[in-house]
């Protein structure tokens, strides 16, 4: 089995960010409030940064958890009724 060496990290982060797209609702509301009420733009940058950092952290944790697992060892079939190749 081929083991990944982190080449799919960017793709994983993008997919993870799409799964957490509910942050875009907050950003859209803040953009509307910026144009309607003149709220500062840095209020929009904070949820975008949190969204990206949260997605990155979850991706790295899941990648780390997967990298520590080893495939199960092949065990001898001890069932006396199964077909045996001799």
C-alpha positions in Angstrom: 0.0 0.0 0.0 1.4 3.4 -1.0 1.7 5.8 1.9 1.1 9.5 1.4 3.9 11.9 2.3 1.8 15.0 2.7 1.3 15.7 -1.0 -2.4 15.9 -0.6 -2.4 18.4 2.3 -3.5 21.4 0.2 -6.4 19.4 -1.4 -7.4 18.2 2.1 -7.4 21.7 3.5 -9.5 22.9 0.6 -12.0 20.1 1.0 -12.1 20.7 4.8 -12.8 24.4 4.2 -15.7 23.5 1.9 -17.1 21.3 4.6 -17.0 24.2 7.0 -18.6 26.7 4.6 -21.0 27.9 7.3 -18.3 30.5 8.2 -19.1 32.2 4.9 -22.5 33.1 6.2 -20.9 35.1 9.0 -18.5 36.7 6.6 -21.3 37.6 4.2 -23.3 39.2 7.1 -20.2 41.2 8.2 -19.6 42.4 4.6 -23.2 43.6 4.4 -22.8 45.4 7.7 -19.6 47.0 6.4 -21.3 48.5 3.4 -24.6 49.3 5.2 -23.3 50.6 8.5 -19.7 51.4 7.8 -18.3 48.7 10.1 -14.5 48.2 9.8 -13.1 45.6 7.5 -10.9 44.0 10.1 -14.1 42.4 11.5 -14.3 40.4 8.3 -10.6 39.3 8.4 -11.0 37.7 11.9 -13.6 35.1 11.0 -11.8 34.3 7.7 -8.6 33.7 9.6 -10.4 31.6 12.2 -12.1 29.6 9.5 -8.7 28.9 7.7 -6.8 28.1 11.0 -9.6 25.8 12.2 -9.7 23.9 8.9 -5.9 23.7 8.9 -5.8 22.4 12.5 -8.4 19.8 11.9 -6.7 18.6 8.7 -3.3 18.4 10.4 -4.8 16.5 13.4 -6.6 14.0 11.1 -3.5 13.6 9.0 -1.3 13.0 12.1 -3.8 10.5 13.5 -3.8 8.6 10.2 -0.1 8.6 9.8 0.4 6.8 13.2 -1.9 3.8 12.2 -0.4 0.7 10.8 -2.2 -1.8 8.6 -3.3 -5.0 10.4 -0.9 -7.9 10.1 -2.0 -10.9 8.0 -3.0 -13.7 10.3 -3.2 -17.4 9.5 -6.7 -18.7 8.9 -7.4 -21.1 11.7 -10.9 -22.1 10.6 -10.9 -25.9 10.0 -13.8 -25.7 7.6 -12.5 -23.1 5.3 -10.8 -23.9 2.0 -7.1 -24.3 2.4 -4.5 -24.0 -0.4 -1.8 -26.6 0.1 
